[in-house]
């Protein structure tokens, strides 16, 4: 049995390819810790990826996303498909499953060898959530998982990043929730491919369904409106229908030649997202450690120097780029 310290690039790669749970867990830990071995591993595995169907699950906190994922796993497993779940919590300092609240529901599947579940936070990743999530997805993809759910906790930047990774995006809303109405107002309706109104027994469920339909009707440009499914995740009502709609969206993408196009766009977005995050981290670190650059910020704060002049000086100093985006000669 390979112990924690016995994994090498070769044995870990072989373990991931065979779907070994310990290898998958170890590889994702390396990703979270920004271990150099993780970069080598993903580089080795990358040519073998692109087979997994990635489903992003987003929506306001407390709507039952984890419970719904747990319920969705059942019809998927009944079809003989394997599943990975990455629950993304930007605020979590932990590398292993935060089994609190709704997420305890996922524990139902922990003993199923065809299901791999992992909760992850941003940790110290220079590239932030985008980088850690993308690499974890690629590892589960190489590990042979047919479906991978990417769940975000709450709203904000993490939602947008999940959208840039997923093939299909499911928005989960809950009736009687002010957060859900806010999500609609915030333009999050432009994001989903499928919508679930969870807790269908709630007296306001039909009202919310109609509200969502009326908002979707405002979009006159899209050739496909997201289907809306009423679900009750705890009892499993509507869950098989929801999975049929998610799988139907994938079929729609494939039959219209859009899946490859979406993945190409997503991967390009990820490269820019990670590069931007790393550039920002490098910039902040450099300015913090350079007295001259810190002095520029102080002058801006004292209103002795305007912000754009400071930006120009910082870009030239840190990235050797002038205001037109051209490289400058450091000499």
C-alpha positions in Angstrom: 0.0 0.0 0.0 1.4 3.3 -1.0 1.7 5.6 2.1 1.6 9.3 2.2 5.3 9.8 1.6 5.7 7.0 -0.9 3.9 8.7 -3.8 6.1 9.7 -6.7 5.1 11.5 -9.9 4.9 8.1 -11.7 3.0 6.1 -9.0 0.6 9.0 -8.3 -0.1 9.4 -12.0 -0.8 5.7 -12.4 -3.0 5.8 -9.3 -5.1 8.7 -10.6 -5.5 7.0 -14.0 -6.8 3.9 -12.3 -9.3 6.0 -10.2 -7.6 5.0 -6.9 -9.3 7.0 -4.2 -6.2 7.6 -2.2 -4.3 8.8 -5.2 -7.1 11.2 -6.2 -7.2 12.5 -2.6 -3.4 12.9 -2.5 -3.3 14.6 -5.9 -6.0 17.2 -4.9 -4.2 17.9 -1.6 -1.1 18.7 -3.6 -3.1 21.0 -5.9 -4.5 22.8 -2.9 -1.1 23.2 -1.3 0.4 24.5 -4.7 3.0 21.7 -4.4 5.3 21.6 -7.5 4.5 17.9 -7.9 0.9 18.9 -8.6 2.0 20.9 -11.7 4.0 18.0 -13.0 1.2 15.6 -12.4 -1.5 17.7 -14.1 0.9 18.3 -17.0 1.3 14.5 -17.4 -2.4 13.9 -17.2 -3.7 16.8 -19.2 -3.6 15.1 -22.6 -5.9 12.4 -21.2 -8.6 14.8 -20.0 -11.7 16.1 -21.7 -14.0 13.1 -21.1 -15.7 14.3 -17.9 -19.0 16.1 -18.0 -18.6 19.0 -15.5 -21.7 20.4 -13.9 -21.5 23.6 -12.0 -24.0 24.1 -9.1 -24.5 27.6 -8.0 -27.1 29.7 -6.1 -27.5 31.6 -2.8 -26.5 30.0 0.5 -28.9 27.7 2.3 -31.0 26.7 -0.8 -29.9 23.0 -0.4 -27.3 22.7 -3.1 -25.4 19.9 -1.3 -28.6 18.0 -0.5 -29.6 18.3 -4.2 -26.2 17.0 -5.4 -26.5 14.1 -3.0 -30.0 13.3 -4.5 -28.7 13.7 -8.0 -25.9 11.2 -7.4 -28.5 8.4 -7.1 -30.0 8.5 -10.6 -26.6 8.9 -12.0 -25.2 5.9 -10.2 -28.3 3.9 -11.2 -27.2 4.5 -14.8 -23.8 3.0 -14.0 -21.9 6.3 -14.2 -19.2 7.4 -11.8 -19.3 10.7 -10.0 -16.9 13.3 -8.5 -18.0 16.2 -6.3 -15.9 19.2 -5.6 -17.5 21.5 -3.0 -15.7 24.8 -3.2 -15.7 27.0 -0.1 -13.7 30.2 -0.6 -13.6 30.8 3.2 -12.6 27.4 4.3 -9.1 27.0 5.8 -9.5 23.2 5.7 -8.4 20.9 2.9 -10.8 18.1 3.8 -14.6 17.8 3.7 -16.4 20.4 5.8 -19.2 18.1 6.7 -21.4 20.7 8.3 -25.1 21.6 7.7 -26.5 20.3 4.4 -23.2 18.9 3.3 -23.6 16.0 5.8 -26.1 14.6 3.2 -23.2 13.8 0.9 -22.0 11.4 3.6 -24.6 8.9 2.2 -22.2 8.3 -0.7 -18.8 8.1 1.1 -18.8 4.3 1.0 -19.7 4.1 -2.7 -16.4 3.4 -4.6 -18.0 5.0 -7.7 -18.3 8.4 -5.9 -15.5 10.7 -4.9 -16.3 13.7 -2.7 -13.9 16.6 -1.8 -14.4 19.9 -0.1 -11.8 22.5 -0.8 -10.9 26.1 0.0 -8.6 28.5 -1.8 -5.8 27.9 0.7 -2.6 29.7 -0.3 -3.1 29.3 -4.0 -1.6 32.2 -6.0 -4.2 31.6 -8.8 -7.0 31.5 -6.3 -10.1 29.4 -6.6 -10.0 29.2 -10.4 -6.7 27.5 -10.4 -7.4 25.0 -7.6 -10.8 24.1 -9.0 -9.6 23.6 -12.5 -6.7 21.4 -11.5 -8.9 19.3 -9.2 -11.4 18.9 -12.0 -8.7 17.8 -14.4 -7.5 15.2 -11.9 -11.0 13.7 -11.5 -11.3 13.8 -15.3 -8.1 11.8 -15.7 -9.3 9.5 -12.9 -12.2 8.5 -15.1 -15.1 10.2 -13.4 -18.0 10.4 -15.8 -19.7 13.3 -14.1 -18.1 15.9 -11.8 -20.2 18.4 -9.8 -18.6 21.7 -8.9 -20.5 23.2 -6.0 -20.0 26.8 -4.8 -20.9 27.9 -1.3 -22.7 31.2 -1.5 -22.4 33.9 -4.1 -19.8 36.2 -5.4 -16.6 35.8 -7.4 -16.6 32.0 -6.9 -19.8 31.7 -8.8 -18.3 33.4 -11.9 -15.3 31.2 -11.7 -17.3 28.0 -11.5 -19.2 29.1 -14.6 -15.9 29.4 -16.5 -15.1 25.8 -15.7 -18.4 23.9 -16.1 -20.0 22.4 -19.2 -23.5 22.9 -17.8 -24.5 25.3 -15.0 -27.4 24.5 -12.6 -28.8 27.4 -10.6 -30.6 26.4 -7.5 -33.2 28.7 -6.0 -35.5 28.4 -3.0 -39.0 29.8 -2.7 -39.6 32.4 0.0 -36.0 33.4 0.1 -35.0 37.0 -0.3 -31.6 35.8 -1.4 -33.2 34.1 -4.4 -34.9 37.2 -5.5 -31.7 39.1 -5.1 -30.0 36.5 -7.3 -32.5 37.2 -10.0 -32.0 40.9 -9.7 -28.2 40.6 -9.7 -28.3 39.2 -13.2 -27.3 35.7 -12.2 -30.2 34.6 -14.5 -27.8 35.1 -17.4 -25.6 32.3 -16.1 -27.6 29.1 -15.8 -28.4 26.4 -18.4 -30.9 24.6 -16.0 -32.8 26.0 -13.0 -34.0 24.1 -10.0 -36.5 25.6 -7.6 -35.9 23.4 -4.6 -38.3 22.7 -1.7 -41.3 22.4 -4.1 -43.7 21.8 -1.2 -43.1 25.4 0.0 -46.3 27.5 -0.5 -44.4 30.0 -2.5 -42.8 27.5 -4.9 -45.3 28.1 -7.8 -45.0 31.8 -7.3 -41.2 31.6 -7.6 -41.5 29.4 -10.7 -43.7 32.0 -12.4 -41.3 34.8 -11.3 -38.4 33.0 -12.8 -40.3 32.3 -16.0 -41.2 36.0 -16.4 -37.6 37.0 -15.9 -36.4 34.5 -18.5 -39.0 35.7 -20.9 -37.2 39.1 -21.0 -34.3 37.5 -22.8 -35.3 37.8 -26.4 -31.9 36.9 -27.8 -31.2 33.4 -26.5 -32.3 30.5 -28.7 -32.7 28.3 -25.7 -34.3 29.2 -22.4 -33.2 27.3 -19.3 -35.8 24.7 -18.2 -37.1 25.1 -14.7 -37.6 22.0 -12.5 -39.4 21.9 -9.1 -37.5 19.6 -6.8 -37.7 18.4 -3.2 -34.1 17.3 -2.6 -34.7 15.6 0.8 -37.4 13.2 -0.6 -35.9 13.0 -4.1 -39.0 14.4 -5.8 -38.3 15.9 -9.2 -34.6 14.9 -9.0 -34.7 12.3 -11.9 -36.4 14.9 -14.0 -33.8 17.5 -13.1 -31.0 15.1 -14.1 -32.8 14.4 -17.4 -32.7 18.2 -18.1 -29.0 18.5 -17.2 -28.2 15.5 -19.4 -30.5 17.0 -22.0 -28.5 20.2 -22.0 -25.3 18.3 -22.7 -27.0 16.5 -25.6 -28.1 19.9 -26.9 -24.5 21.2 -26.7 -23.2 18.1 -28.5 -25.8 18.0 -31.2 -25.3 21.6 -32.0 -21.5 21.4 -32.0 -21.4 23.7 -28.9 -19.7 21.5 -26.3 -16.2 21.7 -27.8 -16.7 25.5 -28.4 -17.7 26.1 -24.8 -14.8 24.1 -23.5 -12.4 25.9 -25.7 -13.8 29.2 -24.4 -13.7 28.0 -20.8 -10.1 26.8 -21.0 -9.0 30.1 -22.5 -10.9 32.0 -19.7 -9.2 29.8 -17.1 -5.8 30.6 -18.5 -6.5 34.4 -18.3 -8.2 34.0 -14.9 -5.2 32.2 -13.4 -2.7 34.4 -15.1 -4.5 37.5 -13.8 -4.6 36.2 -10.3 -0.9 35.4 -10.3 0.0 38.7 -11.8 -2.1 40.5 -9.1 -0.4 38.5 -6.4 3.0 39.2 -7.9 2.2 42.9 -8.1 1.0 43.2 -4.5 4.0 41.3 -3.2 6.4 43.5 -5.3 4.8 46.8 -4.2 4.8 45.7 -0.6 8.5 44.9 -0.7 9.7 47.9 -2.7 10.0 51.2 -0.7 9.9 53.2 -3.9 6.6 51.7 -5.1 5.2 52.0 -1.6 6.1 55.7 -1.7 4.0 56.1 -4.9 1.0 54.6 -3.1 1.5 56.9 -0.1 1.6 59.9 -2.5 -1.6 58.8 -4.1 -3.2 58.5 -0.7 -2.0 62.0 0.3 -3.4 63.2 -3.1 0.0 64.4 -4.1 0.1 62.0 -7.1 -2.9 61.0 -9.3 -3.7 57.2 -9.4 -3.1 56.7 -13.2 0.4 58.2 -13.0 1.2 55.8 -10.1 -0.2 52.9 -12.2 2.0 53.8 -15.1 5.1 54.0 -12.9 4.2 50.7 -11.2 3.5 48.9 -14.5 6.8 50.0 -15.9 8.7 49.1 -12.8 7.0 45.7 -12.1 6.1 44.4 -15.6 8.3 46.5 -17.9 5.0 47.6 -19.6 4.3 51.2 -20.6 0.8 52.8 -20.8 0.3 51.6 -24.3 1.0 48.0 -23.3 4.4 47.9 -24.9 7.4 46.3 -23.3 10.1 48.7 -22.1 13.8 48.2 -22.0 14.9 47.7 -18.4 18.2 49.3 -19.4 
